[in-house]
Amino acid sequence: MKPRARLADNPRVAQIHARGTIDLLSAAAVLDVEEETGDTSIFDGIVDDLEASHWKKDQMEVNV
């Protein structure tokens, strides 16, 4: 499935992408791994790590 189609299927992914936490291709790749492994917690773990990281906070300061 194409990355934009995943956004339509998953409103949470769309919100996270809109916040700038993860790009579409990365989100799609993580969702592919979840599908292949059956582990549906991978995406949430990565998003939580990204949003809690100093990199994310620094990126927000630069964008403001």
Jmol script that loads the backbone (N, CA, C; Angstrom):
load data "model"
ATOM      1  N   MET A   1       0.849  -1.176   0.000  1.00  0.00           N
ATOM      2  CA  MET A   1       0.000   0.000   0.000  1.00  0.00           C
ATOM      3  C   MET A   1       0.898   1.244   0.000  1.00  0.00           C
ATOM      4  N   LYS A   2       0.511   2.244  -0.734  1.00  0.00           N
ATOM      5  CA  LYS A   2       1.301   3.473  -0.838  1.00  0.00           C
ATOM      6  C   LYS A   2       1.191   4.281   0.456  1.00  0.00           C
ATOM      7  N   PRO A   3       2.250   5.060   0.784  1.00  0.00           N
ATOM      8  CA  PRO A   3       2.241   5.820   2.038  1.00  0.00           C
ATOM      9  C   PRO A   3       1.025   6.714   2.225  1.00  0.00           C
ATOM     10  N   ARG A   4       0.598   7.416   1.192  1.00  0.00           N
ATOM     11  CA  ARG A   4      -0.568   8.307   1.346  1.00  0.00           C
ATOM     12  C   ARG A   4      -1.842   7.521   1.621  1.00  0.00           C
ATOM     13  N   ALA A   5      -1.952   6.349   1.055  1.00  0.00           N
ATOM     14  CA  ALA A   5      -3.119   5.511   1.321  1.00  0.00           C
ATOM     15  C   ALA A   5      -3.144   5.075   2.779  1.00  0.00           C
ATOM     16  N   ARG A   6      -1.970   4.847   3.354  1.00  0.00           N
ATOM     17  CA  ARG A   6      -1.914   4.477   4.772  1.00  0.00           C
ATOM     18  C   ARG A   6      -2.430   5.613   5.650  1.00  0.00           C
ATOM     19  N   LEU A   7      -2.172   6.845   5.239  1.00  0.00           N
ATOM     20  CA  LEU A   7      -2.691   7.965   6.013  1.00  0.00           C
ATOM     21  C   LEU A   7      -4.206   7.955   6.022  1.00  0.00           C
ATOM     22  N   ALA A   8      -4.799   7.640   4.894  1.00  0.00           N
ATOM     23  CA  ALA A   8      -6.255   7.591   4.802  1.00  0.00           C
ATOM     24  C   ALA A   8      -6.820   6.460   5.670  1.00  0.00           C
ATOM     25  N   ASP A   9      -6.064   5.374   5.788  1.00  0.00           N
ATOM     26  CA  ASP A   9      -6.516   4.229   6.571  1.00  0.00           C
ATOM     27  C   ASP A   9      -6.232   4.365   8.062  1.00  0.00           C
ATOM     28  N   ASN A  10      -5.344   5.262   8.432  1.00  0.00           N
ATOM     29  CA  ASN A  10      -4.923   5.359   9.817  1.00  0.00           C
ATOM     30  C   ASN A  10      -4.854   6.819  10.255  1.00  0.00           C
ATOM     31  N   PRO A  11      -5.921   7.349  10.839  1.00  0.00           N
ATOM     32  CA  PRO A  11      -5.941   8.760  11.241  1.00  0.00           C
ATOM     33  C   PRO A  11      -4.818   9.121  12.211  1.00  0.00           C
ATOM     34  N   ARG A  12      -4.400   8.177  13.061  1.00  0.00           N
ATOM     35  CA  ARG A  12      -3.324   8.481  14.012  1.00  0.00           C
ATOM     36  C   ARG A  12      -2.021   8.752  13.265  1.00  0.00           C
ATOM     37  N   VAL A  13      -1.744   7.974  12.223  1.00  0.00           N
ATOM     38  CA  VAL A  13      -0.542   8.200  11.417  1.00  0.00           C
ATOM     39  C   VAL A  13      -0.614   9.585  10.784  1.00  0.00           C
ATOM     40  N   ALA A  14      -1.784   9.953  10.300  1.00  0.00           N
ATOM     41  CA  ALA A  14      -1.958  11.273   9.681  1.00  0.00           C
ATOM     42  C   ALA A  14      -1.666  12.384  10.682  1.00  0.00           C
ATOM     43  N   GLN A  15      -2.130  12.248  11.921  1.00  0.00           N
ATOM     44  CA  GLN A  15      -1.887  13.259  12.950  1.00  0.00           C
ATOM     45  C   GLN A  15      -0.399  13.348  13.275  1.00  0.00           C
ATOM     46  N   ILE A  16       0.244  12.213  13.413  1.00  0.00           N
ATOM     47  CA  ILE A  16       1.668  12.187  13.748  1.00  0.00           C
ATOM     48  C   ILE A  16       2.481  12.789  12.609  1.00  0.00           C
ATOM     49  N   HIS A  17       2.106  12.487  11.384  1.00  0.00           N
ATOM     50  CA  HIS A  17       2.793  13.058  10.222  1.00  0.00           C
ATOM     51  C   HIS A  17       2.570  14.570  10.171  1.00  0.00           C
ATOM     52  N   ALA A  18       1.359  15.004  10.447  1.00  0.00           N
ATOM     53  CA  ALA A  18       1.049  16.434  10.412  1.00  0.00           C
ATOM     54  C   ALA A  18       1.856  17.204  11.456  1.00  0.00           C
ATOM     55  N   ARG A  19       2.160  16.570  12.578  1.00  0.00           N
ATOM     56  CA  ARG A  19       2.988  17.209  13.614  1.00  0.00           C
ATOM     57  C   ARG A  19       4.453  17.243  13.223  1.00  0.00           C
ATOM     58  N   GLY A  20       4.816  16.522  12.181  1.00  0.00           N
ATOM     59  CA  GLY A  20       6.205  16.500  11.742  1.00  0.00           C
ATOM     60  C   GLY A  20       7.063  15.481  12.453  1.00  0.00           C
ATOM     61  N   THR A  21       6.437  14.557  13.152  1.00  0.00           N
ATOM     62  CA  THR A  21       7.187  13.560  13.908  1.00  0.00           C
ATOM     63  C   THR A  21       7.853  12.544  12.995  1.00  0.00           C
ATOM     64  N   ILE A  22       7.171  12.144  11.934  1.00  0.00           N
ATOM     65  CA  ILE A  22       7.691  11.095  11.056  1.00  0.00           C
ATOM     66  C   ILE A  22       7.233  11.373   9.630  1.00  0.00           C
ATOM     67  N   ASP A  23       8.099  11.090   8.676  1.00  0.00           N
ATOM     68  CA  ASP A  23       7.720  11.303   7.278  1.00  0.00           C
ATOM     69  C   ASP A  23       6.928  10.096   6.766  1.00  0.00           C
ATOM     70  N   LEU A  24       6.271  10.276   5.640  1.00  0.00           N
ATOM     71  CA  LEU A  24       5.393   9.235   5.107  1.00  0.00           C
ATOM     72  C   LEU A  24       6.124   7.941   4.792  1.00  0.00           C
ATOM     73  N   LEU A  25       7.277   8.029   4.178  1.00  0.00           N
ATOM     74  CA  LEU A  25       8.001   6.816   3.799  1.00  0.00           C
ATOM     75  C   LEU A  25       8.475   6.046   5.029  1.00  0.00           C
ATOM     76  N   SER A  26       8.931   6.754   6.039  1.00  0.00           N
ATOM     77  CA  SER A  26       9.360   6.090   7.273  1.00  0.00           C
ATOM     78  C   SER A  26       8.173   5.443   7.976  1.00  0.00           C
ATOM     79  N   ALA A  27       7.061   6.155   8.033  1.00  0.00           N
ATOM     80  CA  ALA A  27       5.862   5.591   8.654  1.00  0.00           C
ATOM     81  C   ALA A  27       5.426   4.331   7.924  1.00  0.00           C
ATOM     82  N   ALA A  28       5.441   4.372   6.602  1.00  0.00           N
ATOM     83  CA  ALA A  28       5.048   3.200   5.815  1.00  0.00           C
ATOM     84  C   ALA A  28       5.991   2.033   6.066  1.00  0.00           C
ATOM     85  N   ALA A  29       7.285   2.312   6.169  1.00  0.00           N
ATOM     86  CA  ALA A  29       8.259   1.247   6.410  1.00  0.00           C
ATOM     87  C   ALA A  29       8.025   0.597   7.769  1.00  0.00           C
ATOM     88  N   VAL A  30       7.757   1.404   8.776  1.00  0.00           N
ATOM     89  CA  VAL A  30       7.496   0.851  10.105  1.00  0.00           C
ATOM     90  C   VAL A  30       6.215   0.026  10.090  1.00  0.00           C
ATOM     91  N   LEU A  31       5.185   0.521   9.437  1.00  0.00           N
ATOM     92  CA  LEU A  31       3.931  -0.222   9.346  1.00  0.00           C
ATOM     93  C   LEU A  31       4.128  -1.536   8.601  1.00  0.00           C
ATOM     94  N   ASP A  32       5.012  -1.560   7.595  1.00  0.00           N
ATOM     95  CA  ASP A  32       5.333  -2.810   6.893  1.00  0.00           C
ATOM     96  C   ASP A  32       5.956  -3.820   7.848  1.00  0.00           C
ATOM     97  N   VAL A  33       6.876  -3.343   8.688  1.00  0.00           N
ATOM     98  CA  VAL A  33       7.519  -4.235   9.658  1.00  0.00           C
ATOM     99  C   VAL A  33       6.485  -4.762  10.646  1.00  0.00           C
ATOM    100  N   GLU A  34       5.598  -3.908  11.102  1.00  0.00           N
ATOM    101  CA  GLU A  34       4.534  -4.364  12.000  1.00  0.00           C
ATOM    102  C   GLU A  34       3.708  -5.465  11.343  1.00  0.00           C
ATOM    103  N   GLU A  35       3.354  -5.249  10.091  1.00  0.00           N
ATOM    104  CA  GLU A  35       2.541  -6.232   9.374  1.00  0.00           C
ATOM    105  C   GLU A  35       3.273  -7.555   9.222  1.00  0.00           C
ATOM    106  N   GLU A  36       4.563  -7.487   8.888  1.00  0.00           N
ATOM    107  CA  GLU A  36       5.350  -8.697   8.686  1.00  0.00           C
ATOM    108  C   GLU A  36       5.574  -9.470   9.981  1.00  0.00           C
ATOM    109  N   THR A  37       5.756  -8.752  11.079  1.00  0.00           N
ATOM    110  CA  THR A  37       6.064  -9.409  12.354  1.00  0.00           C
ATOM    111  C   THR A  37       4.833  -9.690  13.197  1.00  0.00           C
ATOM    112  N   GLY A  38       3.744  -8.970  12.924  1.00  0.00           N
ATOM    113  CA  GLY A  38       2.551  -9.110  13.743  1.00  0.00           C
ATOM    114  C   GLY A  38       2.635  -8.337  15.049  1.00  0.00           C
ATOM    115  N   ASP A  39       3.699  -7.564  15.231  1.00  0.00           N
ATOM    116  CA  ASP A  39       3.893  -6.760  16.442  1.00  0.00           C
ATOM    117  C   ASP A  39       3.355  -5.365  16.188  1.00  0.00           C
ATOM    118  N   THR A  40       2.168  -5.078  16.709  1.00  0.00           N
ATOM    119  CA  THR A  40       1.513  -3.794  16.447  1.00  0.00           C
ATOM    120  C   THR A  40       1.973  -2.683  17.379  1.00  0.00           C
ATOM    121  N   SER A  41       2.965  -2.951  18.213  1.00  0.00           N
ATOM    122  CA  SER A  41       3.446  -1.926  19.137  1.00  0.00           C
ATOM    123  C   SER A  41       4.677  -1.194  18.611  1.00  0.00           C
ATOM    124  N   ILE A  42       5.235  -1.633  17.495  1.00  0.00           N
ATOM    125  CA  ILE A  42       6.474  -1.053  16.977  1.00  0.00           C
ATOM    126  C   ILE A  42       6.281   0.420  16.628  1.00  0.00           C
ATOM    127  N   PHE A  43       5.240   0.731  15.864  1.00  0.00           N
ATOM    128  CA  PHE A  43       5.005   2.108  15.426  1.00  0.00           C
ATOM    129  C   PHE A  43       4.852   3.042  16.621  1.00  0.00           C
ATOM    130  N   ASP A  44       4.020   2.643  17.584  1.00  0.00           N
ATOM    131  CA  ASP A  44       3.796   3.487  18.760  1.00  0.00           C
ATOM    132  C   ASP A  44       5.091   3.716  19.529  1.00  0.00           C
ATOM    133  N   GLY A  45       5.907   2.689  19.657  1.00  0.00           N
ATOM    134  CA  GLY A  45       7.181   2.822  20.358  1.00  0.00           C
ATOM    135  C   GLY A  45       8.115   3.794  19.669  1.00  0.00           C
ATOM    136  N   ILE A  46       8.186   3.706  18.354  1.00  0.00           N
ATOM    137  CA  ILE A  46       9.056   4.607  17.600  1.00  0.00           C
ATOM    138  C   ILE A  46       8.562   6.044  17.706  1.00  0.00           C
ATOM    139  N   VAL A  47       7.260   6.237  17.559  1.00  0.00           N
ATOM    140  CA  VAL A  47       6.689   7.584  17.660  1.00  0.00           C
ATOM    141  C   VAL A  47       6.932   8.167  19.052  1.00  0.00           C
ATOM    142  N   ASP A  48       6.719   7.363  20.079  1.00  0.00           N
ATOM    143  CA  ASP A  48       6.958   7.840  21.445  1.00  0.00           C
ATOM    144  C   ASP A  48       8.413   8.258  21.619  1.00  0.00           C
ATOM    145  N   ASP A  49       9.340   7.443  21.113  1.00  0.00           N
ATOM    146  CA  ASP A  49      10.762   7.774  21.217  1.00  0.00           C
ATOM    147  C   ASP A  49      11.092   9.057  20.459  1.00  0.00           C
ATOM    148  N   LEU A  50      10.544   9.199  19.252  1.00  0.00           N
ATOM    149  CA  LEU A  50      10.813  10.395  18.459  1.00  0.00           C
ATOM    150  C   LEU A  50      10.276  11.647  19.131  1.00  0.00           C
ATOM    151  N   GLU A  51       9.077  11.550  19.650  1.00  0.00           N
ATOM    152  CA  GLU A  51       8.459  12.731  20.253  1.00  0.00           C
ATOM    153  C   GLU A  51       9.097  13.092  21.592  1.00  0.00           C
ATOM    154  N   ALA A  52       9.727  12.146  22.251  1.00  0.00           N
ATOM    155  CA  ALA A  52      10.371  12.414  23.536  1.00  0.00           C
ATOM    156  C   ALA A  52      11.838  12.803  23.375  1.00  0.00           C
ATOM    157  N   SER A  53      12.359  12.628  22.190  1.00  0.00           N
ATOM    158  CA  SER A  53      13.793  12.849  21.996  1.00  0.00           C
ATOM    159  C   SER A  53      14.151  14.328  21.974  1.00  0.00           C
ATOM    160  N   HIS A  54      15.383  14.603  22.297  1.00  0.00           N
ATOM    161  CA  HIS A  54      15.881  15.974  22.226  1.00  0.00           C
ATOM    162  C   HIS A  54      15.901  16.451  20.778  1.00  0.00           C
ATOM    163  N   TRP A  55      16.135  15.530  19.845  1.00  0.00           N
ATOM    164  CA  TRP A  55      16.163  15.900  18.426  1.00  0.00           C
ATOM    165  C   TRP A  55      14.844  16.544  18.039  1.00  0.00           C
ATOM    166  N   LYS A  56      13.754  15.969  18.465  1.00  0.00           N
ATOM    167  CA  LYS A  56      12.448  16.492  18.115  1.00  0.00           C
ATOM    168  C   LYS A  56      12.262  17.894  18.699  1.00  0.00           C
ATOM    169  N   LYS A  57      12.663  18.077  19.946  1.00  0.00           N
ATOM    170  CA  LYS A  57      12.529  19.385  20.571  1.00  0.00           C
ATOM    171  C   LYS A  57      13.397  20.423  19.856  1.00  0.00           C
ATOM    172  N   ASP A  58      14.616  20.033  19.492  1.00  0.00           N
ATOM    173  CA  ASP A  58      15.497  20.930  18.763  1.00  0.00           C
ATOM    174  C   ASP A  58      14.919  21.277  17.401  1.00  0.00           C
ATOM    175  N   GLN A  59      14.337  20.295  16.735  1.00  0.00           N
ATOM    176  CA  GLN A  59      13.757  20.525  15.417  1.00  0.00           C
ATOM    177  C   GLN A  59      12.605  21.524  15.537  1.00  0.00           C
ATOM    178  N   MET A  60      11.803  21.410  16.553  1.00  0.00           N
ATOM    179  CA  MET A  60      10.683  22.323  16.711  1.00  0.00           C
ATOM    180  C   MET A  60      11.175  23.753  16.927  1.00  0.00           C
ATOM    181  N   GLU A  61      12.255  23.917  17.688  1.00  0.00           N
ATOM    182  CA  GLU A  61      12.806  25.251  17.928  1.00  0.00           C
ATOM    183  C   GLU A  61      13.319  25.881  16.644  1.00  0.00           C
ATOM    184  N   VAL A  62      13.916  25.072  15.779  1.00  0.00           N
ATOM    185  CA  VAL A  62      14.440  25.573  14.508  1.00  0.00           C
ATOM    186  C   VAL A  62      13.303  25.982  13.585  1.00  0.00           C
ATOM    187  N   ASN A  63      12.221  25.225  13.597  1.00  0.00           N
ATOM    188  CA  ASN A  63      11.085  25.497  12.722  1.00  0.00           C
ATOM    189  C   ASN A  63      10.266  26.698  13.165  1.00  0.00           C
ATOM    190  N   VAL A  64      10.404  27.127  14.391  1.00  0.00           N
ATOM    191  CA  VAL A  64       9.598  28.235  14.907  1.00  0.00           C
ATOM    192  C   VAL A  64      10.178  29.529  14.555  1.00  0.00           C
TER     193      VAL A  64
END
end "model"
wireframe off; spacefill off
backbone 0.3
color backbone group
